[in-house]
Amino acid sequence: MTLRRIHIIVALAAAIVCGCALASAGRAGADADERARRIKAGYVFIEGVTAMNDSRYDDALILLDRAAALDPTDIDIAAVRAELIMATGIHGDSAAMADAYAAIRSRFLARPSDTDGGERFASLAARLYRHGDVRMAYRLMAEKHPQRTDIAMSRAWSLVQAAGRGDTAALDTALAIYDRLEEGLGPDPVIIQNRIRALAQRRDTAAMIAQLARYQATAPDDARTSLITGSTFYALGMPDSAIHYIDRACELDSGMGEAMLARADFYLERGDSARYDAEVFRALESEGLDAGPKLGLLTEYVRKLYTDPGHTARISRMFDIMERLHPGEAELHDLYGSYLATIDSAAAAAEQFGYAADLDPDEPRHRQFQMQTALAAADTIQAIDAGRAAMRLFPDNLYFPLATSSLVMMHSGPAAAVALLDSVDLDGFTNDHALSQYYTTRGDFLYKLGAVDSAFAQYEIAMRYEPDNAGAQNNAAYFMAVEGVDLPRARTLIERALRAEPLNPTYIDTYAWVLYREGDYPAARRQIDAVLSMVTDSTDITPPGAAASTPASGNGEDAEAVEVVEAVDEDFLPSAEVYDHAGDIYYMTGEPERAADLWRRALDLNPDADRAAAIRRKLRGTPPSP
């Protein structure tokens, strides 16, 4: 029951209540105070209805509460108040909901001839799985309105559902209702369909087949009737009859995509891949079938078969057919790009997403996917161009400048990346998460430029917008450790980040480096071992379980540190930076040979020139800086 529906209903109820209240004022012998309260209740009720129509639901509930207090015997006031509670969840604890349901039920029982209210009550009862009330509501309404076929049909269907829950007697009553309806209406396709569903509860296949024949006879030249007949025969395990009627549907309406798809699915489920392909190709090549149904058919085909490399050529041919017959369809290129991306054809996928973006420039998803697939194809220039185009088209979406600046950083360096971010007009942005990411990213670029203090200032801004920004916390902590500044603050930040993401190996490495710069080498060793344990070939590194034999640091944080150490991710591959850190930490804990091995591993991963030079000095005997 929607609030829009309530608005219409309660307006009528208001008139009823007010009329009753005004009429009561003239009732001889009634108590004057009681009459005054009822009249006032009617007016307050109307104010509550007005508030509901204005979507002022809190105000409406206050007014309806007041009206109900003035006249607690009025079932309409109680029921409308209850409908508001049920629809909006105001005062939505279980006791209030139960009371609200009872009020709506009471109103229906007082006026079962009110089919509008009865339908709403039955719908509410069904949503709350009060099946007995559903059947009761339709029985009472049918008794009051025996001429209403719609009420009779609803009652019969509620009985069919009851039969599905084990009430076999209900099925006999439902079938009797369908028989009585057909005596007056004649063969009716809806009644026959419902009778077939009822007979399915009995698994009476013979009777269902007989009804299907009657159903088909109601409209032998209607494609949808033939399709429903064929689909039902297939559900009954009668494929020959099924395909006969599905074929009939396709003959009657050669452009009926649903029938074409049903026929294609029939052959697919029967394991006849050749006929399935033929049906799909026939549908796609049909000039009488619109692009929309064809796209739906092609999407289903790709979804079912894209994982089989043997179908790659056929799928590509289907897309070629669609592009020839329906040029200019952005969704077609989007679908083709998605398919190509799944089979690792990133460059071709980026091209398709580019076409989609040009055809549908108002959809940001196309540019986003073009950027991602172009980057996967190592075409950084195309990815940057797509990002810049998206920035112009969607100036209120910070995803694009953030993603594009990262690409510019890779291609042209941090100065160009900062310049791109600075070109963004932040006026009007209210998304704190996006703004926090913006300042985190800008801080990263500034640090790479050597503007250390400015970078830290950006991280602080980022954390003001989003105090739980773990990325900003980690980056600030790591660079503080590298610079050797404000190490207590760095430790606080990285511990907060780890509480949010305790399995993040990058954060654990930062924690190890902060501890190292604080001089707590045993604790740093435990953390770096946790990172190294995530590498499948590091069996010669002290495993996490052995860390317990390492002398405690005495800093009161060991329990939390050990929990971090126990996190293992076998897919993690550390960088040269991690191996370099590990070497320094192992050196400081008295294992220079293992330290040298770790430094050599760092060199194997091609670090930047400055780091490589520093590692070579350490391998020649220069101890690492504490």
Buried (B, 14 or more C-beta within 10 A) or exposed (E): BEBEBBBEBBBEBBEEBBEBBBEBEEEEEEEEEEBEBBBBBBBBBBBBBBBBBEEBBEBBBBBBBBBBEBBEEBBBBBBBBBBBBBBBEBBEEEEBBEBBBEBBBBBBBEBBEBBEBBBBBBBBBBEBEBBEBBBBBBBBBBEBBEEBBEBBBBBBBBBBBBBBEEBEEBBEBBBEBBEBBBEEEEEBBBBBBBBBBBBBBBEBEEBBBEBBEBBBEBBEEBBBBBBBBBBBBBEBEBBEBBBBBBBBBBEBBBBBBBBBBBBBBBBBEEEEBEBBBEBBBBBBBBEEBEBEBBBBBBBBBBEBBBEEEEBBEBBBEBBEBBBEBBEEBBBBBBBBBBBBBEBEBBBBBBBBBBBBBEBBBEBBEBBBBBBBBBBBBEBBEBBBBBBBBBBEBBEEBBBBBBBBBBBBBEEBEBBEBBEBBEEBEEEEBEBBEBBBBBBBBBBBBBBBBEBBEBBBBBBEBBBBBBEEBBBBBBBBBBBBBBBEBBBEBBBBBBBBBBBBBBBBBBBBBBBBBBBBBBEBBBBBBBBBBBBBBBBEEBEEBBBBEEBEEBEEBEEEBBEBBBEBBEBBBEEBEBEBBBBBBBBBBBBBBEBBEBBBBBBEBBBEBEBEEEBBEBBEEBBEEEEBEE
